[in-house]
Amino acid sequence: MNLLDEYNKIIDNDPSRQGSLGTNDVAEMSVRTLRDSLLKETDWTQNRDVNLSNDSEWVAYRQALRDLPTQSGWPLEVTWPEKPV
């Protein structure tokens, strides 16, 4: 039986497959964790009661983070977007 994480992504908890993750699987989990952390860290920028002079830069940054899995080198070669100041 599979469980879902907080992002509704399937977590494989079948003991017979434990330890059978490949390099790409491990890299993807690591990179996704970092990406998700960066998104959470910037959630405050999208609250509508927050007025930022560079709001469009934050929107673009967050979209670039969400688009990371579409990069051709994903997950081993990732070009991270620059965080607005």
C-alpha positions in Angstrom: 0.0 0.0 0.0 1.3 3.5 -0.9 0.8 6.6 1.1 0.7 10.2 -0.1 3.0 12.9 1.2 1.8 16.5 1.9 2.1 17.3 -1.8 0.0 14.2 -2.8 3.1 12.5 -4.2 3.1 8.7 -3.6 5.5 7.5 -0.9 6.5 3.9 -1.6 6.5 2.1 1.7 6.7 -1.5 0.3 9.5 -3.1 2.3 10.4 -5.4 -0.6 11.5 -2.3 -2.6 13.3 -0.5 0.2 16.9 0.2 -0.7 16.4 -0.2 -4.4 16.5 3.5 -5.2 18.8 4.5 -8.0 21.1 7.6 -8.1 18.5 9.6 -10.0 15.8 8.7 -7.4 18.0 9.8 -4.5 19.1 13.0 -6.3 15.5 13.8 -7.2 14.3 13.4 -3.6 17.1 15.6 -2.3 16.6 18.3 -4.9 12.8 18.3 -4.5 13.2 18.6 -0.8 15.4 21.7 -1.2 13.1 23.2 -3.8 10.0 22.6 -1.7 11.8 24.3 1.3 12.7 27.3 -0.8 9.0 27.6 -1.9 7.8 27.4 1.6 10.4 29.9 2.7 8.8 32.4 0.2 5.1 31.7 0.7 4.8 35.0 2.6 5.6 37.0 -0.6 2.4 35.9 -2.2 0.0 36.9 0.6 -2.3 39.6 -0.9 -1.9 41.8 2.2 1.9 42.0 1.5 2.8 44.8 -1.0 6.2 44.3 -2.5 7.8 46.6 -5.0 9.3 43.6 -6.7 6.3 41.3 -6.5 6.7 40.2 -10.1 10.3 39.1 -9.4 9.0 36.9 -6.5 6.3 35.4 -8.7 8.9 34.6 -11.4 11.3 33.1 -8.9 8.6 30.8 -7.4 7.5 29.7 -10.9 11.1 29.0 -11.8 11.4 26.8 -8.7 8.2 24.9 -9.6 9.6 24.5 -13.2 12.9 22.9 -12.0 11.8 19.4 -12.8 11.4 20.3 -16.5 15.1 21.2 -16.9 17.0 18.9 -19.2 19.6 18.0 -16.5 17.0 17.3 -13.7 17.8 16.1 -11.1 21.6 15.7 -11.4 22.3 19.1 -13.0 20.0 21.8 -11.8 20.3 25.5 -12.5 18.8 27.2 -9.5 17.0 30.6 -10.1 18.3 33.7 -8.3 16.3 34.7 -5.2 15.1 38.3 -5.4 16.4 40.8 -2.8 
